[in-house]
């Protein structure tokens, strides 16, 4: 019964911590907006600048293969446009699982930098429970934001008359989204576990978001990268996530195009081969073709490997950074104030008078600048800090800094 009660307490703490992380993230509306705007901005850039280029590239490939010789119809154009849009939107969605996930880790790094982990460690919360809550929080945020982006993509396709997905295809997209979000969460959390400062993470996000889009084949077909780059990138989960997303988005319009080609062209197989090669639909691992089933298996395998790596590096997520963070800075400030007063001949022996000590340093500095004039020290050895120009510290700035200053009589006691 005791073990059951302990497990129940751990489960309650786990969900409460996850709820806390979610509230902290979604309470900051600006953070949520910018996190969602990352894939949306790429989507807008594609619509206005890259879409026509992608379409012209595919059309030129087909014309060079003598596919469009006097047989280009509106239906065929619609199918090709649908494939091009689905190809690009699926790549942006796959990319978003990684970029949104690493941006979400800002909460984890901020908790570490600001000393919030110190409070967690001091409480009866297991480190394993805290680490697991960070993982679930990252997964939920990444999945929700990417799901919203997928809905935006569906609305765009519907407005152009290119929405051809069935309900089964929609469920498959959701399943692929969940699978790729898991591997993205494990991958980015493992990287972020070694980061201690928000500024470092911000710089990493900028580099990561730029590079990973090309390395996973989101912006251009993966087959167009140099062969050695392809072989190296196959050792990271990004290309597999992008490829399986493209299969989920494109297999319905691809089947529609094949059905159309069988009735309109004698060389339907040549058309489909040209389209699949131009889209980079298939992957090759050292000249061995990796189909959709093996792509899903690779994602599951990478998830297992990353889970093991996170077990060993997970403790770094809840590392207490000693004197780091806002609380540590306030404590260092108070210690410097006490040392400054000691060098001036005034020694504070009462720990509860730290507010008076800090305020006295401010008053003496202001007196030197000629802004205020502090009274001489009183007999008790504690200066009078009741000057109107001294402002109290902000609430929660550190231990003892928000307390009322004591009078000389209390200090003497």
CORUR-V771036 format. One record per pair of residues at least 4 apart in sequence whose C-alpha atoms are under 7 Angstrom apart, sorted by the first residue. I is the first residue (numbers start at 0). J is the second residue. Records with the same first field share a line. If there is no record, write none. Layout:
I = J  J
//
This chain:
0 = 4
1 = 5
2 = 6
3 = 7
4 = 8
5 = 9
6 = 10
7 = 11
8 = 12
9 = 13  128
10 = 14
11 = 15
12 = 16
13 = 17  128  129  132
14 = 18
15 = 19
16 = 20  129  132
17 = 21  132  133  135  136
18 = 22
19 = 23
20 = 24  136
21 = 25  136
22 = 26
23 = 27
25 = 31
27 = 31
28 = 32
29 = 33
30 = 34
31 = 35
32 = 36
33 = 37
34 = 99  102
35 = 39  144
36 = 40
37 = 41
38 = 42  91  95
39 = 43
40 = 44
41 = 45
42 = 46
43 = 47
44 = 48  49
45 = 49  50
46 = 50
49 = 53
50 = 54
51 = 55
52 = 56
53 = 57  83
54 = 58  83
55 = 59
56 = 60
57 = 61  277
58 = 62
59 = 63
60 = 64
61 = 65  66  67  273
62 = 66  67
66 = 270
67 = 71
71 = 75
72 = 76
73 = 77
74 = 78
75 = 79
76 = 80
77 = 81
78 = 82  252  256
79 = 83
80 = 84
81 = 85  161  252
82 = 86  249  252
83 = 87
84 = 88
85 = 89  248  249
86 = 90  245  249
87 = 91
88 = 92  152
89 = 93  244  245  248
90 = 94  217  218  241  245
91 = 95  217
92 = 96  145
93 = 240  241  244
94 = 98  212  217
95 = 99  145
96 = 100  141  145  179  180  183
97 = 101  183
98 = 102  208
99 = 103  141
100 = 104  137  141  183  184  187
101 = 187  204
102 = 204
103 = 137
104 = 108  188  191
105 = 109  197
106 = 110
107 = 111  316
108 = 112  194  195  196  197
109 = 113  197
110 = 114  115  116
111 = 115  116  195  317  318  319  320
112 = 195  196  320  323  324
113 = 323  324  325
114 = 319  320  323  324  325  326
115 = 119
116 = 120  317  319
117 = 121  319
118 = 122
119 = 124
120 = 124
124 = 128
125 = 129
126 = 130
127 = 131
128 = 132
129 = 133
130 = 134  313  316
131 = 135
132 = 136
133 = 137
134 = 138
135 = 139
136 = 140
137 = 141  184
138 = 142  180  181  184
139 = 143
140 = 144
141 = 145  180
142 = 146  177  180
143 = 147
144 = 148
145 = 149
146 = 150
147 = 151
148 = 152
149 = 153
150 = 154
151 = 155
152 = 156
153 = 157  162
154 = 158
155 = 159
156 = 160  161  162
157 = 161  162
163 = 251  252
164 = 168  169  251
165 = 169
166 = 170
167 = 171
168 = 172  247
169 = 173
170 = 174
171 = 175  247
172 = 176  247
173 = 177
174 = 178
175 = 179  244
176 = 180
177 = 181
178 = 182
179 = 183  240
180 = 184
181 = 185
182 = 186  298  301  302
183 = 187
184 = 188
185 = 189  302  305  306
186 = 190  305
187 = 191
188 = 192
189 = 309  312
192 = 312  313  315  316
193 = 315
194 = 199  200
196 = 200
197 = 201
198 = 202
199 = 203
200 = 204
201 = 205
202 = 206
203 = 207
204 = 208
205 = 209
206 = 210
207 = 211
208 = 212
210 = 214
211 = 215
212 = 216  217  218
213 = 217  218  219
214 = 232
215 = 221  237  238  241
216 = 220  221  238  241
217 = 241
220 = 278  279
221 = 279
222 = 279
224 = 228  229
225 = 229
226 = 230
227 = 231
228 = 232
229 = 233
230 = 284  285
233 = 238  284
236 = 240  298  301
237 = 241
238 = 242
239 = 243  294  298
240 = 244
241 = 245
242 = 246  280
243 = 247  291  294
244 = 248
245 = 249
246 = 250
249 = 253
250 = 254
251 = 255
252 = 256
253 = 257
254 = 258
255 = 259
256 = 260
257 = 261  267  271
258 = 262
259 = 263
260 = 264  267
261 = 267
266 = 270
267 = 271
268 = 272
269 = 273
270 = 274
271 = 275
272 = 276
273 = 277
274 = 278
275 = 279  280
276 = 280
281 = 289  290
282 = 288  289
283 = 287  288  289
284 = 288  289
289 = 293  294
290 = 294
291 = 295
292 = 296
293 = 297
294 = 298
295 = 299
296 = 300
297 = 301
298 = 302
299 = 303
300 = 304
301 = 305
302 = 306
303 = 307
304 = 308
305 = 309
306 = 310
307 = 311
308 = 312
309 = 313
314 = 318
322 = 327  328
323 = 327  328
324 = 328
325 = 329
326 = 330  396  397
327 = 331
328 = 332
329 = 333  396  397
330 = 334  397
331 = 335
332 = 336
333 = 337  353  357
334 = 338
335 = 339
336 = 340  356  357  360
337 = 341  347  356
338 = 342
339 = 343
340 = 344  345  346
341 = 345  346
345 = 380
351 = 399
352 = 356  404  405
353 = 357  399  400
354 = 358  399  400  401  402  404
355 = 359  384  404
356 = 360
357 = 361
358 = 362  384  389
359 = 363  382  384
360 = 364
361 = 365
362 = 366  373  389
363 = 367  373
364 = 368
365 = 369  370  371
366 = 370  371  372  373
371 = 388
373 = 386
374 = 383
376 = 380  381  382  383
377 = 381  382
379 = 407  411
381 = 407  410
391 = 401
392 = 396  400  401
393 = 401
394 = 401
396 = 400
405 = 409  410
406 = 410
407 = 411
408 = 412
//
